[in-house]
């Protein structure tokens, strides 16, 4: 039986950190303050995460991860 990969494995360390915060329910603004990076950088990274995971929403991301 093949081993299921964690969908987050395709993400960089920074993307994984931001994805974790998003999954915890933090807003882009809260994440940018927490990481001391620009709002724009977090928003763009959030879009990139969704593209890489082939999801449109955080809820879809949760479902993808919980199904593994």
ABEGO torsion letter per residue (X at the ends): XBBBBBAAAABBAAAAAAAAAAAAGBBAAAAAAAAGBBAAAAAAAAAAAAAAAGBABAAAAAAAAAAX
